Amino acid sequence: MLRLLQIEFQKLWLNRTSRILIYVSFVFPLSILILSTIRINFFGMFVIDLSETKIFHFPYIWHITTFFIAFFKFFFAIVVVSMIGNEYSHRTLKQNLIDGLSKKEIILSKFYFILAYTTLVTLLVFIITASIGIANTPSADLYLDTIFQGTEFILAYFVKLLTFFSLCLFVGVLIKRSAFALGFLFVMFIAELILYGLFRFKWYNYETSNEIMQFFPFTTMWNLIDEPFTRMGSIHSTEEFFVTDFNVYWYEVAIAIVWLIIYITASYQILKRRDL
């Protein structure tokens, strides 16, 4: 595993664009630290200090941080797609086979790198979120059970990133060219939105549409971390209108993991049958 990981790291490190994107993808999670200290002055009439709200308190911070930081995954998606696209364009795949790597090891090397990257980013998000929560939560409320309540969102974040990057790897293997692969990912996303609209407003009701769409690729990843806006609006409210289920369920994680296995297996099968 370490040998395959080292091979993949060396390839990406020698590529200036990939190196910059990796740096950027690690820096972006730090933006939540800046957000937690923002004070907005509206022409002297009133001031909004986000640090004084409860959105940065435990347990809400785990949900809010993982939801917003997950959007930065698209920067590393370029790296993942380019990772396989450059192999085709530079013919390094064929050279790797000549050097003794099997096609299975080629796919595994890329998956190991994705796994290592996702683990490091998740750890960084965990540290940042815990730091913000400890800094903003009143000391009287800082108990271990309070601090770790909601950490299931960290697991959901990890699975979400790993599944998405595995999808990017699969599309990269399938399409070969990086630009077309990224375009294909965008088309997949739009097609799924259109399909959901048809299910929701033409063919079925709201509940049935959600039950069907939960098995589709992008919806599967979205369901891992529900939108936190309703929760943010209900923090200072006792109205039952705001009561919403934000839990991370095991079956949502299981569906994502099944898709992850499908992406990696399909990537290997395509590469295995393709003449390089």
C-alpha positions in Angstrom: 0.0 0.0 0.0 2.7 2.5 1.0 4.6 1.8 -2.3 1.5 2.4 -4.4 0.7 5.6 -2.4 4.3 6.9 -2.8 4.2 6.3 -6.6 0.9 8.3 -6.9 2.1 11.1 -4.7 5.3 11.5 -6.7 3.2 11.8 -9.9 1.0 14.5 -8.5 3.7 16.4 -6.8 5.6 16.8 -10.0 2.5 18.3 -11.6 2.5 22.0 -10.7 -1.3 22.4 -11.2 -2.1 19.4 -9.1 0.3 20.6 -6.4 -1.4 24.0 -6.2 -4.9 22.6 -6.1 -3.9 20.2 -3.3 -2.6 23.2 -1.3 -5.7 25.2 -2.0 -8.0 22.3 -1.0 -6.2 22.1 2.4 -6.4 25.9 2.9 -10.1 26.3 2.2 -11.3 24.5 5.4 -9.4 27.2 7.4 -11.9 29.7 6.0 -14.5 28.6 8.6 -12.1 30.0 11.2 -12.4 33.4 9.6 -16.1 33.1 9.3 -16.4 32.5 13.0 -14.8 35.9 13.7 -16.7 38.0 11.2 -18.5 41.2 12.4 -20.8 42.9 9.9 -21.5 46.6 10.5 -24.6 47.8 8.6 -23.9 51.5 8.2 -23.6 51.9 12.0 -27.3 51.0 12.5 -26.7 47.5 13.8 -23.9 44.9 13.9 -24.1 41.2 13.2 -21.4 39.3 15.1 -21.6 35.6 14.1 -19.5 34.6 17.1 -22.3 35.7 19.4 -24.8 33.4 17.8 -25.2 29.7 18.8 -24.3 28.4 15.3 -20.7 28.0 16.4 -21.6 26.2 19.7 -21.6 22.5 20.3 -23.4 20.5 18.9 -24.5 22.7 16.0 -21.0 23.4 14.8 -20.3 19.8 13.6 -23.3 20.0 11.3 -22.8 23.5 10.0 -19.0 23.2 9.4 -19.1 19.8 7.6 -22.0 21.0 5.3 -20.3 24.1 4.1 -16.7 22.8 3.8 -18.0 19.9 1.8 -18.6 22.3 -1.1 -14.8 22.8 -1.5 -14.4 19.2 -2.6 -14.9 20.3 -6.2 -11.3 21.8 -6.2 -9.8 18.4 -5.4 -12.2 16.8 -7.9 -10.1 18.5 -10.6 -7.0 16.8 -9.2 -8.7 13.3 -9.2 -10.0 13.6 -12.7 -6.7 15.0 -14.0 -4.9 12.2 -12.1 -6.2 9.6 -14.5 -6.5 12.0 -17.5 -2.8 12.8 -17.5 -2.0 9.1 -17.3 -3.8 8.6 -20.7 -2.5 11.7 -22.3 1.2 11.2 -21.2 0.9 7.4 -21.8 2.3 6.7 -18.3 -0.3 4.0 -17.8 1.4 1.9 -20.4 4.8 2.6 -18.8 3.6 1.6 -15.4 2.5 -1.8 -16.8 5.9 -2.2 -18.4 7.5 -1.4 -15.1 5.6 -4.2 -13.4 2.5 -2.7 -12.0 -0.8 -4.5 -12.7 -4.0 -2.7 -13.7 -5.4 -3.5 -10.3 -2.5 -1.9 -8.6 -2.9 1.2 -10.8 -6.5 1.7 -9.6 -5.5 0.9 -6.0 -2.7 3.4 -6.0 -5.2 6.1 -7.0 -7.8 5.0 -4.5 -5.1 4.8 -1.7 -4.2 8.4 -2.5 -7.8 9.5 -2.4 -8.3 7.7 0.9 -5.2 9.3 2.4 -6.2 12.8 1.2 -9.8 12.3 2.5 -8.5 11.1 5.9 -6.1 14.1 6.3 -8.8 16.7 5.2 -11.4 15.1 7.6 -8.9 15.2 10.5 -8.2 18.9 9.7 -11.9 19.7 9.6 -12.3 17.8 12.9 -9.6 19.9 14.6 -10.9 23.2 13.2 -14.5 22.4 14.2 -13.5 21.3 17.7 -11.4 24.5 18.1 -14.2 26.8 17.0 -16.7 25.0 19.2 -14.5 25.1 22.3 -13.7 28.8 21.7 -17.4 29.8 21.3 -19.4 27.4 23.5 -19.9 28.8 27.1 -17.6 27.1 29.5 -20.6 26.0 31.6 -21.8 23.9 28.6 -18.4 22.3 27.8 -18.9 18.7 28.8 -17.5 15.7 26.9 -21.0 14.5 25.9 -21.8 18.0 24.6 -18.6 18.3 22.7 -18.9 14.9 20.9 -22.6 15.1 20.3 -22.9 15.5 16.6 -19.5 14.1 15.6 -21.4 11.6 13.4 -21.3 14.5 10.8 -17.6 14.1 10.7 -18.0 10.4 9.6 -20.7 11.5 7.1 -18.3 14.1 5.8 -15.5 11.5 5.4 -17.8 9.1 3.5 -19.2 11.9 1.4 -15.8 13.0 0.2 -14.5 9.5 -0.4 -17.6 8.5 -2.4 -17.4 11.7 -4.5 -13.7 11.3 -5.3 -14.3 7.7 -6.2 -17.0 8.8 -8.6 -14.5 11.3 -10.1 -12.0 8.5 -10.5 -14.5 6.3 -12.2 -15.5 9.1 -14.6 -11.9 9.9 -15.3 -11.2 6.2 -16.2 -14.3 6.1 -18.3 -13.9 9.4 -20.3 -10.1 9.6 -20.4 -9.9 13.3 -21.1 -10.0 15.5 -18.0 -12.1 18.4 -19.4 -14.7 16.0 -20.9 -14.8 14.0 -17.6 -15.5 17.2 -15.6 -18.2 18.1 -18.1 -19.7 14.7 -17.8 -19.8 15.0 -14.0 -21.7 18.3 -14.4 -24.1 16.8 -16.9 -24.7 13.9 -14.5 -25.6 16.4 -11.7 -28.0 18.4 -13.9 -29.6 15.2 -15.2 -30.2 14.0 -11.7 -31.8 17.4 -10.8 -34.1 17.2 -13.8 -35.0 13.6 -13.0 -35.9 14.6 -9.4 -38.1 17.4 -10.7 -40.0 14.9 -12.9 -40.4 12.5 -10.0 -41.4 15.2 -7.6 -43.8 17.3 -9.7 -45.0 15.0 -12.5 -44.9 11.3 -11.6 -44.9 10.9 -7.8 -45.5 12.8 -4.6 -42.7 14.3 -2.3 -42.2 11.2 -0.1 -42.1 8.7 -3.0 -39.7 10.9 -5.0 -37.3 11.1 -2.0 -37.5 7.3 -1.4 -36.5 6.7 -5.1 -33.9 9.4 -5.4 -32.0 8.4 -2.3 -30.4 5.7 -4.4 -29.1 8.0 -7.1 -25.4 9.0 -7.0 -25.5 12.7 -6.1 -28.6 12.5 -4.0 -26.9 9.7 -2.0 -24.0 12.0 -1.1 -26.3 15.0 -0.4 -28.4 13.0 2.0 -25.4 12.2 4.2 -25.4 15.8 5.5 -28.8 17.5 5.4 -29.0 21.3 4.9 -28.4 23.1 8.2 -30.3 26.3 7.3 -33.5 25.2 9.0 -31.6 24.2 12.0 -29.8 27.5 12.1 -33.1 29.3 12.0 -34.5 27.2 14.9 -31.5 27.6 17.3 -33.2 30.5 19.0 -36.7 29.3 18.5 -39.0 26.9 20.4 -41.6 26.7 17.6 -42.4 23.1 16.5 -42.4 24.4 12.9 -38.6 24.3 13.0 -38.4 20.7 14.3 -36.6 18.7 11.6 -34.7 15.4 11.5 -31.0 16.1 10.9 -29.7 12.7 12.0 -27.1 10.8 10.0 -28.6 7.3 9.5 -26.6 4.1 9.0 -28.5 3.2 5.8 -27.6 6.5 4.2 -23.9 5.7 4.9 -24.4 2.2 3.7 -25.9 3.3 0.4 -22.9 5.7 -0.2 -20.4 2.9 0.6 -22.1 0.6 -1.9 -21.8 3.3 -4.6 -18.1 3.7 -3.6 -17.5 0.0 -4.1 -19.3 0.2 -7.4 -17.1 3.1 -8.6 -13.8 1.5 -7.7 -14.8 -1.9 -9.1 -16.1 -0.4 -12.3 -13.0 1.6 -12.7 -10.9 -1.5 -12.4 -13.1 -3.5 -14.8 -12.9 -0.7 -17.5 -9.2 -0.4 -17.2 -8.8 -4.2 -17.2 -10.7 -4.6 -20.5 -9.2 -1.5 -22.2 -6.3 -1.8 -24.5 -3.6 0.7 -23.4 
